[in-house]
Amino acid sequence: MHWAMADAPHGAVTVCPVAPDGTPAGPSHSYPHPADAVRHHHPVADRWIWSATADFYPRLLDAGVTVPRCYDVEAAEAILLGHEGLWGLPRSLAAAWARLRGLPVPEDRPPRSFAGEPAPTLFDAAPAAPHGADPLQALLAVHAAQQERISATAHPHRMRLLVAAESAGMLVAAEMHRAGLPWRAEVHDALLTELLGGRYPGGLEPPRLAELADEVSGAFGERVRPDLPADVVRAFRRAGVRITSTRKWELRGIDHPAVAPLLEYKKLYRLHTAHGWSWLQTWVHGGRFRPEYLPGGAMSGRWTTHGGGALQIPRVVRRAVVADAGWRLVVADADQLEPRVLAAVSGDRGLMAAADGTRDLYAALADRAFAGGRAEAKLALLGAIYGQTSGDALTYLADLRRRFPAAVAYVDEAARAGEEGRLVRSHLGRTCAPSDAADDGEAGLPQEDDGGGAQARGGAAARARGRFARNFVVQASAAEWALCLLAALRQELAGLRAELVFFQHDEVIVHCPAQEAPAVEKALTAASARAGEVVFGATPVVFSFTTAVVECYADAK
């Protein structure tokens, strides 16, 4: 049975059972702490409905209590608003209640931390109710209205699954924040000292960066600040070399003595500013790095983070990610995830046949369709997904279009919809909102002609939207599979000491006792199969992993 949980004064909660249609199925009960409510109604309550996971779950975890499932009203509201073409409107329970009652809609609060807030005391005021409504009654009304909105979508079953998966992702994010990624501060400090030459007091530039800055200036014959792109561009122009940026790919094409020290400086400068000593002091405590995950933070449903750079851990810094003594890191990276998702969502028989095993998908495509080999097959398939329409990709894309017409037609249609300013949806129903430019007439409405410039800019913007939409339908569907994978893996790991400690797009890390590593690998395989079946139905596509059992993250790849 589902139970609803709402805030009450002084840190207490009020709960009640909920019928399938979202209405109350019995009287309400009050408890001094959320953990008391969960314990009292376990195991009858198999899913808890609440305003937002960040409002309740950290307190439960503090008390050593977990829940099997939840329904996150705030996450559901964000998904439904997007589906209705209202992407970006306030999503809180208070905002949803206000819209339901035709009242002024309050702005959302800043994202809450899964670290939890200080425990309420007897002197704290009662939680703010939306426009004076009873929090439990507001929660029940908004939840019931959301069920009606879900039922009104073109594919209610898929939308219910998406909301359930997003809610499960919230639980996983909170639990991963609590567990933390094992991180050896002393190893991190040693590698920073090795690469940067030691830490200067007062925020001064480390020795190695100062040396490289001097080399860059020496190569130009004048003082140049390598940390200022505009300064570097001007220095190259004075040296007779015209560049438009200091991006690595552009610098590598230049024959000048400043290039080598400049590239090295850029690499180490990013390490120093993004994962240097300041980062280490801020984010690593008690041997753990605890990122602030934001599930569904990107429009595609991909996760983002609130600081910490967890989704961009440099390879060199991974040396500091070391399992506890007697434990291991099981690092699993999904193989060619987005191309496999394209096969599943498009239903292209040829592409599904190529993706029906654990073999490298690009190699399988090369055998079936591309005489040139794996590299050409990869270029063609990624070109179709990301909209690359020039160079060799265009030639190979023509072969792909002939041999896998349904797959290419699927992303082509998404691109057309994006160019025309229409809503584009993932497999389960997450929606890519049209850009603001579409409201200005760039999606087919008349525009003033300023001699061709405005139309040219409008055409370029439309094509850019098309490329984004082309990728969105695949990337967002892949994010849905990943959410279901996390939910299934969380269930598969039940009963083990193993903990999910890291996730980024298509990669997960499980920290476990060494003897549990084989069981974790089996759990990953089972969870992957379950996720594929739940999201895409009976598909022959296999979502395989490359898995490594290591003591140090850097050794996984």
C-alpha positions in Angstrom: 0.0 0.0 0.0 1.1 3.6 -0.6 1.3 6.1 2.2 1.6 9.8 2.1 3.9 11.8 4.5 3.7 15.5 5.1 5.5 17.9 7.5 4.0 18.8 10.8 5.2 21.2 13.5 8.4 20.7 15.4 9.8 18.1 13.0 6.9 15.7 13.3 5.1 14.2 10.3 1.5 13.3 9.5 0.8 10.2 7.4 -2.1 8.4 5.9 -2.8 5.5 3.5 -3.5 6.4 -0.1 -5.9 4.6 -2.5 -4.8 3.8 -6.2 -6.7 6.9 -7.4 -4.7 9.1 -5.1 -7.4 9.7 -2.5 -7.1 9.0 1.2 -7.7 5.3 2.1 -7.9 5.7 5.8 -7.4 8.2 8.7 -4.2 10.2 9.2 -1.7 9.5 12.0 1.0 11.8 13.5 4.5 10.7 14.5 7.3 12.7 16.2 9.9 11.7 13.5 9.6 10.3 9.9 11.5 7.2 11.0 8.8 6.4 13.6 6.2 6.5 10.8 8.2 4.3 8.4 9.0 1.8 11.1 5.4 1.6 12.3 4.0 1.0 8.8 6.7 -1.4 7.6 6.3 -3.6 5.6 2.8 -2.6 4.6 3.9 0.7 3.2 5.8 -0.2 0.1 5.9 3.3 -1.4 6.0 6.7 0.4 4.5 9.7 -1.3 6.1 13.0 -0.2 6.7 16.5 -1.4 10.4 16.0 -2.2 12.9 13.3 -1.3 15.4 15.9 0.0 12.9 17.1 2.5 12.5 13.7 4.2 15.0 11.0 3.2 18.1 12.5 4.8 16.4 12.5 8.1 15.4 8.8 7.6 18.9 7.9 6.7 20.2 9.7 9.7 18.0 7.4 11.8 19.2 4.3 9.9 16.0 3.8 8.0 15.5 3.3 4.3 12.4 3.0 2.2 11.9 0.6 -0.8 10.2 3.1 -3.0 8.9 6.7 -3.0 6.8 9.0 -5.1 8.5 12.4 -5.3 5.8 15.0 -6.1 8.3 17.7 -7.0 10.1 15.5 -9.5 6.8 14.3 -11.0 5.6 17.9 -11.3 8.8 18.9 -13.2 8.3 16.0 -15.7 4.6 16.7 -16.2 5.2 20.5 -16.7 7.7 19.7 -19.4 5.3 17.2 -21.0 2.6 19.9 -21.1 5.0 22.4 -22.7 5.6 24.4 -19.5 9.2 23.3 -18.9 10.9 25.4 -16.2 7.9 26.6 -14.2 8.1 26.2 -10.4 7.7 22.6 -9.4 7.4 22.6 -5.6 4.4 21.2 -3.8 3.4 24.8 -2.9 3.6 25.8 -6.6 1.6 22.8 -7.8 -1.0 23.4 -5.1 -1.3 27.1 -6.1 -1.7 26.2 -9.8 -4.4 23.7 -8.8 -6.3 26.3 -6.9 -5.7 29.3 -9.2 -3.6 31.1 -6.6 -0.3 33.1 -7.1 2.5 30.6 -7.7 5.5 30.9 -5.5 9.0 30.6 -6.8 11.0 27.4 -6.1 13.5 27.3 -3.3 17.2 26.7 -4.2 18.0 23.0 -4.6 18.1 21.2 -1.3 21.1 19.2 -0.2 20.8 15.5 0.4 23.1 16.2 3.4 19.9 17.2 5.2 19.0 20.2 7.3 19.5 20.7 11.1 17.0 18.7 13.1 13.9 20.7 14.0 13.4 21.7 17.6 10.4 22.5 19.8 11.1 26.1 19.2 10.9 25.9 15.4 7.9 27.3 13.6 5.5 25.0 11.9 6.5 24.2 8.3 5.2 26.6 5.7 2.0 25.3 4.2 1.1 26.2 0.7 -1.2 29.3 0.9 -2.2 28.2 4.4 -3.4 24.8 3.4 -2.9 21.7 5.5 0.3 20.1 4.2 -1.1 16.6 4.1 -4.3 17.7 2.3 -2.3 19.7 -0.2 0.0 16.8 -0.8 -2.9 14.4 -1.4 -4.7 16.9 -3.7 -1.6 17.5 -5.8 -0.8 13.8 -6.0 -4.3 12.9 -7.1 -4.2 15.7 -9.8 -0.9 14.4 -11.0 -2.4 10.9 -11.4 -5.1 12.4 -13.6 -2.6 14.3 -15.7 -0.5 11.1 -16.1 -3.6 9.2 -17.2 -4.3 11.9 -19.8 -0.9 11.5 -21.6 -0.6 9.5 -24.8 1.2 6.7 -23.0 0.2 6.7 -19.3 2.1 3.5 -18.5 5.3 5.0 -19.8 4.8 8.2 -17.9 4.1 6.4 -14.7 7.3 4.4 -15.2 9.2 7.6 -15.8 7.9 9.2 -12.6 8.6 6.1 -10.6 12.2 5.9 -12.1 12.9 9.6 -11.4 11.6 9.1 -7.8 13.9 6.0 -7.4 16.8 8.1 -8.7 16.2 10.6 -5.9 16.5 7.8 -3.3 19.7 6.5 -4.9 21.2 10.0 -5.0 20.5 10.5 -1.3 21.9 7.1 -0.4 25.1 7.7 -2.6 25.6 11.0 -0.9 25.4 9.3 2.5 27.7 6.5 1.5 30.3 8.7 -0.3 32.9 7.7 -2.8 36.1 6.4 -1.0 38.8 9.1 -1.4 42.3 9.1 0.0 43.1 12.7 0.8 46.8 11.9 1.3 47.1 10.4 -2.1 45.3 13.4 -3.7 47.6 15.8 -1.9 50.7 13.8 -3.0 49.7 13.8 -6.7 49.0 17.5 -6.6 52.4 18.1 -5.1 54.0 15.9 -7.7 52.3 17.6 -10.6 52.1 21.2 -9.4 55.2 21.4 -7.3 53.7 22.1 -3.9 51.2 24.5 -2.4 52.0 28.2 -1.9 50.4 30.0 1.0 47.9 32.8 0.3 46.6 31.4 -2.9 49.7 32.1 -4.9 50.3 30.1 -8.1 52.0 26.7 -7.6 55.6 26.5 -8.7 55.0 24.4 -11.8 52.3 26.7 -13.1 54.6 29.7 -12.5 57.4 27.9 -14.4 55.1 27.2 -17.4 53.8 30.8 -17.4 57.4 32.0 -17.6 58.1 29.6 -20.5 55.0 30.9 -22.4 56.1 34.5 -21.9 59.6 33.6 -23.0 58.4 32.0 -26.2 56.5 35.2 -27.0 59.3 37.6 -25.9 56.8 39.5 -23.7 54.8 39.0 -20.5 51.7 36.9 -21.3 49.1 35.7 -18.8 48.4 32.1 -20.0 45.3 31.9 -17.7 43.7 34.7 -19.7 42.5 33.5 -23.2 42.2 37.0 -24.6 45.8 37.8 -23.6 47.0 34.6 -25.3 45.0 35.3 -28.5 46.5 38.8 -28.7 50.0 37.5 -28.2 49.7 35.0 -31.0 48.3 37.7 -33.3 51.3 39.9 -32.5 53.5 37.0 -33.4 51.7 36.7 -36.8 49.5 33.8 -35.9 45.7 34.3 -36.0 43.6 32.1 -33.8 40.0 32.4 -32.6 40.3 30.7 -29.3 42.8 28.8 -27.0 41.0 25.5 -27.4 43.3 22.5 -27.4 42.4 21.3 -30.9 43.1 24.8 -32.4 46.5 25.2 -30.6 47.7 21.8 -31.7 47.6 22.9 -35.3 50.0 25.8 -34.7 53.8 25.6 -35.1 55.0 28.0 -32.3 57.3 27.4 -29.3 54.6 28.7 -26.9 52.2 25.9 -27.8 53.7 23.1 -25.8 54.1 24.9 -22.4 50.7 26.6 -23.0 48.9 23.3 -23.4 50.6 21.9 -20.3 49.7 25.0 -18.4 46.1 24.7 -19.3 45.9 21.1 -18.2 47.5 21.7 -14.9 45.7 25.0 -14.3 42.4 23.2 -14.7 43.5 20.5 -12.2 44.6 23.2 -9.8 41.3 25.2 -10.0 38.8 22.3 -10.4 40.4 19.6 -8.2 43.2 21.2 -6.3 43.8 21.7 -2.6 40.8 24.0 -2.2 38.5 21.4 -3.7 40.1 18.7 -1.5 39.5 20.7 1.7 35.9 21.5 0.7 34.7 18.2 -0.6 36.6 15.3 1.0 35.9 14.6 4.7 36.3 11.4 6.6 37.8 9.6 3.6 34.8 10.2 1.5 33.8 12.5 -1.4 30.1 13.2 -1.2 28.8 15.0 -4.3 25.5 16.9 -4.3 23.7 15.0 -7.1 20.8 16.7 -8.9 18.9 13.9 -10.6 17.2 15.1 -13.7 19.2 18.3 -13.5 19.6 18.5 -17.3 16.7 18.8 -19.7 17.5 15.3 -21.0 17.1 13.8 -17.5 20.8 13.3 -17.1 22.1 14.0 -13.6 24.1 17.1 -12.8 25.8 18.1 -9.5 25.7 21.1 -7.3 29.4 21.8 -7.1 32.1 19.3 -6.6 32.6 18.3 -10.3 31.7 14.7 -9.6 30.8 14.1 -13.2 34.1 15.3 -14.5 36.7 13.5 -12.3 40.0 13.8 -14.2 41.8 10.5 -15.0 44.9 11.6 -13.0 42.8 12.4 -9.9 41.2 8.9 -10.0 44.4 7.7 -8.4 42.9 9.0 -5.1 39.8 6.9 -5.3 40.8 3.8 -3.4 38.7 1.2 -1.8 38.8 0.5 1.9 41.1 -2.2 3.2 39.6 -5.6 2.2 37.1 -3.9 -0.1 36.9 -3.4 -3.9 35.5 -1.0 -6.4 33.3 -2.7 -9.1 33.4 -0.2 -11.9 30.9 -0.8 -14.7 30.7 1.1 -17.9 27.8 0.5 -20.3 29.0 -0.5 -23.7 27.9 1.9 -26.6 24.8 2.8 -24.6 23.3 5.5 -26.8 23.6 3.4 -30.1 22.0 0.5 -28.3 19.2 2.7 -27.1 18.7 4.0 -30.6 18.3 0.4 -31.8 15.7 -0.3 -29.1 13.6 2.9 -29.5 13.6 2.8 -33.3 12.8 -0.9 -33.6 15.2 -1.1 -36.5 15.6 -4.8 -37.1 19.1 -4.6 -38.5 20.5 -2.4 -35.8 18.8 -4.5 -33.1 20.3 -7.6 -34.6 23.8 -6.0 -34.4 23.1 -5.1 -30.7 21.7 -8.4 -29.6 24.8 -9.5 -27.8 27.7 -8.4 -25.6 30.0 -8.0 -28.7 31.3 -4.5 -29.5 28.4 -2.9 -31.5 30.6 -0.9 -33.8 32.6 -4.0 -34.8 29.3 -5.9 -35.4 28.1 -3.0 -37.6 31.4 -3.0 -39.5 30.9 -6.7 -40.3 27.3 -6.1 -41.5 27.4 -2.8 -43.2 30.8 -1.0 -43.4 33.6 -2.4 -45.4 35.9 0.2 -44.0 35.8 -1.2 -40.5 34.9 -0.3 -36.9 36.0 3.3 -37.0 33.8 4.1 -40.0 30.8 2.3 -38.4 31.3 4.4 -35.2 31.6 7.6 -37.1 28.4 6.9 -39.1 26.3 5.9 -36.1 27.4 8.7 -33.8 27.0 11.1 -36.8 23.4 10.0 -37.1 22.8 10.6 -33.4 24.7 13.9 -33.0 23.8 15.4 -36.4 27.2 15.4 -38.0 26.6 16.1 -41.7 29.9 17.0 -43.2 33.1 15.2 -44.1 33.5 11.4 -44.0 30.5 11.2 -41.7 28.2 12.2 -44.5 29.4 9.4 -46.7 29.1 6.8 -44.1 25.7 8.2 -43.0 24.4 7.4 -46.5 25.3 3.8 -46.0 23.7 3.8 -42.6 20.5 5.2 -44.0 20.3 2.5 -46.6 21.0 -0.4 -44.3 19.3 0.8 -41.1 16.4 3.0 -42.4 14.2 2.9 -39.3 17.0 4.0 -37.0 18.0 7.0 -39.1 14.4 7.9 -39.8 13.8 8.0 -36.0 16.4 10.7 -35.3 15.6 12.5 -38.6 12.0 13.0 -37.5 13.2 14.3 -34.1 15.4 16.8 -35.9 12.6 18.0 -38.1 10.4 18.4 -35.0 13.1 20.4 -33.3 13.6 22.6 -36.3 9.9 23.4 -36.5 9.7 24.2 -32.8 7.6 21.2 -31.9 7.8 19.4 -28.6 10.1 16.3 -28.8 9.8 13.5 -26.3 11.9 10.6 -25.1 10.7 7.0 -25.2 9.0 7.3 -21.8 7.8 10.9 -22.3 10.4 13.3 -21.0 10.0 16.4 -23.1 12.5 18.7 -24.8 11.1 22.2 -24.6 11.3 24.3 -27.8 13.8 27.2 -27.3 12.6 30.7 -26.6 13.6 31.5 -30.2 10.7 29.4 -31.4 8.3 31.9 -29.7 9.9 34.7 -31.8 8.9 33.2 -35.1 11.8 31.0 -35.9 9.6 27.9 -36.1 7.8 28.8 -39.2 6.1 32.1 -38.3 6.7 35.2 -40.5 9.8 37.2 -39.8 11.0 40.6 -40.9 13.5 40.5 -43.7 16.6 42.6 -43.0 18.2 41.7 -46.3 18.8 38.1 -45.5 20.6 38.3 -42.2 17.7 37.6 -39.9 16.5 34.7 -42.0 20.0 33.2 -42.1 20.3 33.5 -38.3 16.9 32.0 -37.9 17.8 29.1 -40.2 21.0 28.5 -38.3 19.1 28.5 -35.0 16.5 26.1 -36.3 19.2 23.7 -37.5 20.9 23.9 -34.1 17.5 23.1 -32.4 17.2 20.2 -34.8 20.6 18.8 -33.9 19.8 19.1 -30.2 16.4 17.3 -30.6 18.0 14.6 -32.7 20.4 13.8 -29.8 17.7 14.4 -27.1 15.5 11.5 -28.1 18.4 9.1 -27.8 20.2 10.7 -24.8 17.0 11.2 -22.8 15.9 7.6 -23.5 19.3 6.4 -22.4 19.0 8.4 -19.2 15.7 6.6 -18.6 17.3 3.3 -19.0 20.1 4.4 -16.6 17.5 5.4 -14.0 15.8 2.0 -14.2 19.2 0.4 -13.9 20.0 2.2 -10.7 16.6 1.3 -9.3 17.0 -2.4 -10.2 20.6 -2.5 -9.0 19.5 -1.0 -5.7 17.1 -3.9 -5.3 19.6 -6.5 -6.5 22.2 -5.4 -3.9 19.7 -5.8 -1.0 21.1 -8.1 1.6 24.8 -7.4 0.6 27.1 -5.0 2.3 27.9 -3.5 -1.1 27.0 0.2 -1.6 26.3 2.2 -4.7 28.8 5.1 -4.4 29.0 6.7 -7.8 27.1 7.3 -11.0 27.6 9.4 -14.1 25.5 8.9 -17.2 26.5 5.4 -18.3 28.9 4.4 -15.5 28.4 3.1 -11.9 30.7 2.2 -9.1 29.8 -0.2 -6.3 32.0 -0.3 -3.2 31.9 -3.8 -1.7 33.8 -6.3 0.4 36.2 -8.2 -1.9 34.3 -11.5 -1.5 31.1 -9.8 -2.7 32.6 -8.6 -6.0 31.3 -11.7 -8.0 27.8 -11.2 -6.6 27.9 -7.5 -7.5 28.9 -8.3 -11.1 25.9 -10.7 -11.3 23.7 -8.0 -9.8 24.8 -5.6 -12.5 24.0 -8.0 -15.3 20.6 -8.8 -13.8 19.8 -5.1 -13.3 20.8 -4.2 -16.8 18.5 -6.9 -18.3 15.6 -5.8 -16.0 16.1 -2.1 -17.0 16.1 -2.9 -20.7 12.9 -5.0 -20.4 11.1 -2.5 -18.2 11.9 0.5 -20.4 11.8 -1.0 -23.9 9.8 -4.1 -23.5 10.7 -7.4 -25.2 13.7 -6.2 -27.2 16.6 -8.3 -28.5 19.0 -5.5 -27.7 21.5 -6.4 -24.9 22.7 -3.6 -22.7 26.1 -4.9 -21.7 28.8 -3.6 -19.4 32.6 -3.5 -19.4 33.3 -4.3 -15.7 36.5 -4.1 -13.7 37.1 -5.1 -10.1 39.9 -2.9 -8.8 41.2 -1.4 -5.6 41.9 2.0 -7.3 39.5 3.7 -9.7 42.4 4.7 -12.0 43.1 1.0 -12.7 39.6 0.4 -14.1 40.4 1.9 -17.6 
